């Protein structure tokens, strides 16, 4: 087995990776505290935190150097997505960077500094991919300056002079109803099978980064529960010593590591061999959308009555574990895509 073959199944981080993740972890720890997250719930957006991210280059790094960005890999982006989830950061980072990459893929970015920097925010209709007609809920539409949607065989760019009204939602996202017919500006930036394929890839990247965000979210929830279990005593012993507490928390740790490794594997293949395992991104999303809410419930229950109170940090994590995946529509659609891609690969291999 040569070194390249080995690397395909080795998703350990390099020193550069760990330094990158540590830098963003420190940023979010300082500027996305649970109090700051709560304060932003009314709109789902912390503008001050977004400006901090722009200053670090978190938006420009996602775009290739040829397009004026820093050329980060998808593995790099999964590390930042984990920190977004770990801190419940109320910023549109995932949608924006995926949309910018889509524009670049379609030749429609053209070194647009406002988009590359993040000063003009993009949203992606990840829930309505596949040519859904009419109004649709878009997760970042209430704050976005432009919205990218799939409309039949077209990829369409929308803008509104008055941003769509925020819709209250479980994930505390700046979600809004978007009616393409009511847009002040509507531009088809690409058409045909290649445009459809590019949009589907953007949705796959959105699912991958959302899965990674759920990994970080769930790990933070687990740590909150574990710290409580270690310090909470019953009959003279910490409740963490009881199998009914420790074993479910250990299962959460397994879920976190499984989701993390699957996400990094998906990212590596999309970066290096996009035609080899294209189903992995959606597979990571399906796995985390199923497992994260269940595991977050266990973490909340570990804290008993405290955990289920609306003031508890663990409750904020639970609602987002349930609500963030809904921004991508029915997760069953992602499961169908996994099946279709896997079947197409097997058919091609046997031909």
N, C-alpha and C positions, 0 to 999 in steps of 0.2 A: 504494500500500500504506500503510494507516494505521499508527500507532504500535502499536496493539494487535495487528494482524496480524504486524507485525515481531517483536514480543515473543514470539509463539508459537514462533518459530524461533531466538530469541536467548536462550541460557542462561548468559550471562556473569553473574558475581556482582556484587552491589552491595557498597558499603563495609560495610554492616551484615552481609552474608553473610560477608565475609572476616574481619571482627572476631569473629564468632561462631565460625567454624571455627578461627581462631588461638587463641582462648581455650580451646577444648576440646583442641586439639593440645598446648598447654602443660600442661594438666591431665594428659593421658595420658602425656606425656613424663616428667612428674615422678612419677607414681604407677603407671604400667603399664609398667615396664621389662621387658626380657626375663627378668631374674631373678625379678621379681614374677610374671610370667606362668608361668614354670616352677614356682614355688612353689605356685601355685594349681591345678596340673594334676590333683592327686589328687581334687579335688571339682569343678573347673571353675568355681569361684566365688571371687572376692576380695571379701569382705564390706567390708573397709576402703575399697576403691576404690568400691564401690557407695554407701557412705555419702558419699564425696566427691562422687559424681554427684548424689545427692539434694540435697546442700547447694548445688549450682550451679543447681538447678531443671531439670536435664536430663530429669526424668520429667514434671514438671508442665507444662513448656512444650508438650508434645505434645497436651494437652487444650485444648479451646476455652475462651475466657474465660467464656462462659455456664455452663460446667461447673466453673468454679473454677481453670482453668489459665491459661496464658499465650498460647494461640492461635497457636503456631508453625505455619508452613506445612510441607508435605511436603518442599519444597526445603530448608528449614532442617534438617529431620530427616535428609535424605540427607547433609548436610555432617557432622553428628555421627556418622552411621553410618560414613562414610569414616574418621574418626579412631578409632572403635572397631576397625575392621579394621586400620588402620595400626599400632595398638599391640597387636593381638591381645587386647584387653581382656576379661578373664574376668568379664563382667557380663551380666545378662539384659536389657539395655536395650531391644533391638529387640523381643523378645517382650512385655516389659512395656508399652511405650508403645503398641504395636499393639493389645494386649488392652484397655488402658484406653480407647483410642479406640473400640473395638468396643462396650464397655459403654456409653459415652456415646451412641453411635449408636443403641443399642437402648433408651435411656432407663433404664439400670440402673446408672449411675454415681452419680447424685444427690449430687454434691459430696462423695463419699467421700474424705476427706483422706488416709487411710492409703494408698489406692491411688494417688491423684493424686500424692502425695509420693514414692511408691515404698517406703514402709516395710512395706507388705504387697505381696509380689511376685506378679505374675500370669504364667502361662505360656499359650501358645497351641498347640493341636494343629494346626500347619500341615501336617503330613504326613498327617493323617487326615481332612482336610476332604472333604466330600462324603458324610458319613454312614457312615464306616467303623464296623463293629460290633466289639465285643470289645476286647481289650487292644491298646494301641498305644504305640509309643515316642514320647515327647514330650521335646523338647530341654532344657527348663528344669525338668522336673517334680521333680527331686531336691531343688530348693531353693525351689520355688514354694509360696506359701500357698494359691493357688487356681489351677485349670486350666480354661480354656475350650475346649470341644470342640464339633464339629458331630456331631449324632446324628440322622440322618434329616432331618426338617424342623425340628428343634429346635436351639437353641444352649443348651448346658448348662454350668452352673458346678459344678465339683467341688472338694471339699476333703477332706483326709485328716488324721486326728489324728497319724498317723505318716507322714512324707513317704516316697514310694516310694524304693526303694533305687537308688543311683547305678549306672549301667551304663557300663563302660569303652567309650570310642568314639574314633574317629580324630580327631574335631574337638575333643576334650578339653572337651566340653560337659557340664553337669550333667544328663545324659540319664537317663531312667528309664522303665520299663514302667508304664503306667497302665491299671488295670482300672476302668472306670466303675462296674461293678457292686459293686466293693469300697469305693467312696468312703463316707466317714462322712456327707458331705452332698452331695446331688445336687439341683440346682435348675434347671429349665427356665426360662430368663429370657426367651425369645422363641420363637415358633413360626410356621411358614408360609413362603411364598415370600419375603417381605421379610426374614425372619430369615436364611434361606439366603443371600440376596443380600448381606446385611450381613456374614455370616461370610466369604463369598467375597472381599469387598472387604478384609476384615482380612488374609486370606491374601495377597491382591495386595500390600497394604502391607508385609507381612512379606517377601515376595519382593523388592520394590523396595529396602527397607532392607538386606536381606542382600546384594543385588547391589552396593549402594553400599559396604557393608563389604568386599566382595571387591575392589572397586576400590582402596580404601585399602590393603588387605592386599597386593595385587599391586604397587602402586606402591612400598611399603616394601621388598618383596622385590627389585624391580628396582634400587632404590638400593643395597641391600646388594651385589648382584652387580656393579653398575657401579663402585662404590667399589673393590671387589676387583680388577676388571679394569683400572682405571686405575693401581693400585699394584703389580700383579703383572707382572713382566717376563719375557720369553723372548727370547733372542738379542739382548738389548740394547734391546728395545722393549716398551712396555706391551702386554699382550695385548688391551687395548681397541682398539688400532690395527689388529687383525686382523679381516678381514671376517667370519670364522667366529664371532667373538665379538660384534662391534659390531652386525652386522645383526640377529641374533636379539634382542639387547637393544632395538634400535630397534623391532622388532615388538611387544615387550612394551609399550613406551611408546604405541604405536598402540592396543593393546588397552585400556590404562588410560584413555586419553582417549576412546575410542569408548564404553566402558562408562559412563564418567562422564557424557558428554553424553546418552546414551540414558536413563540414570537420571534426570537432571535434567529431561529432556523428559517422561518418564513422570510425574514428580512434579508438574510444572507442569500437565499436562493433568488429572491426578486432582484437583488443587486447584481448577482454574478451569473445566474442561470435562470432567467425569468421564464423560459419555456419548459423547464424541467419539473418544477413542483409549484405551479401557479396556485394550486388549491390551498396551500398552507396558510396564506394570510387569512382567508375566510374561515379556515379550520380553527385558527387561534381565536378568532372573534367568536365563533360559535361556542367553543369551549369556555371562554371566559364569561360570555353572556349567560351561560347556563350555571356555571359554578360560582361566580363572584357573588350573586345575590344570596345563594344558599349559605355560602361560607360567612358572609357578612351577618346574616341572621344568627348564626352560631356565636359569632363574636359579640353581638349585642346581647344575646341571652346569657352569655357568660357573666355579664355585669348585672344581671337581674333587673330589678326595677329601675336602677340608675341608667342602665343601657337603653331602655325603651323610652326614656324621657326625651322630650323634644330638645332639651338643652344639651344633651350629651353629644360629644363629638362623634361617638360611634353611630348615632342615629343619622347624622349628616352624611357619614360614609355609606350607610346602608341605602339611603334614598338615592344617592348617586349611583351606587352599584346597580340599582334597579332602573334608574332613569336614563343614564348616559347611553346604554345600548339602544334605547328606544329611538334615539336620534337617527339611527340607521334603519328605521322601519322594522318590519317583522324579521327577527333573526332567522326564521325558517328560510327566508330567501337566500341568506348566506349559506345555509346548509345545502340548499338546492344547487347553488353555484359550486360548492365543493364536489358534489356528486357529478355534476356536468363536466367539470374540468378533469376529474379523475377518470371518468368514463371516456372522455375524448382522448386522454393520454393512452389509456389501455387499448383503445381501438386503433390508434395510430401505431402503437408498438406491435400489434398483431397483424397489421396490414402487410 
